[in-house]
């Protein structure tokens, strides 16, 4: 009986090891595929001159999944619809971060593709409809919205019901009629940002600094933002809309 027990245990261990080996092999197979996918991504430029396109939407329409669209300084009067998985990156090419102005109609930037990155823009001029006109309107999941200045819109950020795991980090939301409406699930309003240089070396010891966003309706004591230790982060979290989301590290000062 002990002999049979030992054999059964040996078979179970071998099956477990076989499963681990197969999972490892699968990972080794997938890594080159993912790397090749990113390696094949193209960089597309948008700008007033010496660029591939003069309008952001033109660049999106002519892009492929995974492409990087770099938008140079300038004012872009358009409604931008991101319906492919892309990185949309604003670049200060000498005259500040690019401005996207919807001119009082619709949402400024709408994200309907999963896994999109939008960062480095001045975003303004949405329509005034309470139907969801926003600086950034999100109707998808697993996106990153970072380092933008979102100002003078109906909603600063509006997340359609049911969308999840979006991350909003280091954005300035200024003078929007309604700062945020989050109808989604498990969306994140703060996170860690790794630094470079000497600060990066220090973070190896202390860990990266955790940051949230800056809200013009929550950056003064009368609005509930107390900063007793003068670290430029409000001591209490900011509730996002009617909850349950919250920004645990809301900034007391502008971030961009």
Secondary structure in CASP SS format (residue, H / E / C, confidence):
PFRMAT SS
TARGET T0000
AUTHOR 0000-0000-0000
METHOD secondary structure of the structure
MODEL  1
X C 1.00
X H 1.00
X H 1.00
X H 1.00
X H 1.00
X H 1.00
X H 1.00
X H 1.00
X H 1.00
X H 1.00
X H 1.00
X H 1.00
X H 1.00
X H 1.00
X H 1.00
X H 1.00
X H 1.00
X H 1.00
X H 1.00
X H 1.00
X H 1.00
X H 1.00
X H 1.00
X H 1.00
X H 1.00
X H 1.00
X H 1.00
X H 1.00
X H 1.00
X H 1.00
X H 1.00
X H 1.00
X H 1.00
X H 1.00
X H 1.00
X H 1.00
X H 1.00
X H 1.00
X H 1.00
X C 1.00
X C 1.00
X C 1.00
X E 1.00
X E 1.00
X E 1.00
X E 1.00
X C 1.00
X C 1.00
X C 1.00
X C 1.00
X C 1.00
X C 1.00
X E 1.00
X C 1.00
X C 1.00
X H 1.00
X H 1.00
X H 1.00
X H 1.00
X H 1.00
X H 1.00
X C 1.00
X C 1.00
X C 1.00
X C 1.00
X C 1.00
X C 1.00
X E 1.00
X E 1.00
X E 1.00
X E 1.00
X C 1.00
X C 1.00
X C 1.00
X E 1.00
X E 1.00
X C 1.00
X C 1.00
X C 1.00
X E 1.00
X E 1.00
X E 1.00
X C 1.00
X C 1.00
X C 1.00
X C 1.00
X E 1.00
X E 1.00
X E 1.00
X E 1.00
X C 1.00
X C 1.00
X C 1.00
X C 1.00
X C 1.00
X C 1.00
X C 1.00
X C 1.00
X E 1.00
X E 1.00
X E 1.00
X C 1.00
X C 1.00
X C 1.00
X C 1.00
X C 1.00
X C 1.00
X C 1.00
X E 1.00
X E 1.00
X E 1.00
X C 1.00
X C 1.00
X C 1.00
X C 1.00
X C 1.00
X E 1.00
X E 1.00
X E 1.00
X C 1.00
X C 1.00
X E 1.00
X E 1.00
X E 1.00
X C 1.00
X C 1.00
X C 1.00
X C 1.00
X C 1.00
X C 1.00
X C 1.00
X C 1.00
X C 1.00
X E 1.00
X E 1.00
X E 1.00
X E 1.00
X E 1.00
X C 1.00
X C 1.00
X C 1.00
X C 1.00
X C 1.00
X E 1.00
X E 1.00
X E 1.00
X C 1.00
X C 1.00
X E 1.00
X E 1.00
X E 1.00
X C 1.00
X C 1.00
X C 1.00
X E 1.00
X E 1.00
X E 1.00
X E 1.00
X E 1.00
X C 1.00
X C 1.00
X C 1.00
X C 1.00
X E 1.00
X C 1.00
X C 1.00
X E 1.00
X E 1.00
X E 1.00
X C 1.00
X C 1.00
X E 1.00
X E 1.00
X E 1.00
X C 1.00
X C 1.00
X C 1.00
X E 1.00
X E 1.00
X E 1.00
X E 1.00
X E 1.00
X C 1.00
X C 1.00
X E 1.00
X C 1.00
X C 1.00
X E 1.00
X C 1.00
X C 1.00
X E 1.00
X E 1.00
X E 1.00
X C 1.00
X C 1.00
X C 1.00
X H 1.00
X H 1.00
X H 1.00
X H 1.00
X H 1.00
X H 1.00
X H 1.00
X H 1.00
X H 1.00
X H 1.00
X C 1.00
X C 1.00
X E 1.00
X E 1.00
X E 1.00
X C 1.00
X C 1.00
X E 1.00
X E 1.00
X C 1.00
X C 1.00
X C 1.00
X C 1.00
X C 1.00
X H 1.00
X H 1.00
X H 1.00
X C 1.00
X C 1.00
X C 1.00
X C 1.00
X C 1.00
X C 1.00
X C 1.00
X C 1.00
X C 1.00
X E 1.00
X C 1.00
X C 1.00
X C 1.00
X C 1.00
X E 1.00
X E 1.00
X C 1.00
X C 1.00
X C 1.00
X C 1.00
X C 1.00
X C 1.00
X E 1.00
X E 1.00
X C 1.00
X C 1.00
X C 1.00
X E 1.00
X C 1.00
X C 1.00
X C 1.00
X C 1.00
X C 1.00
END
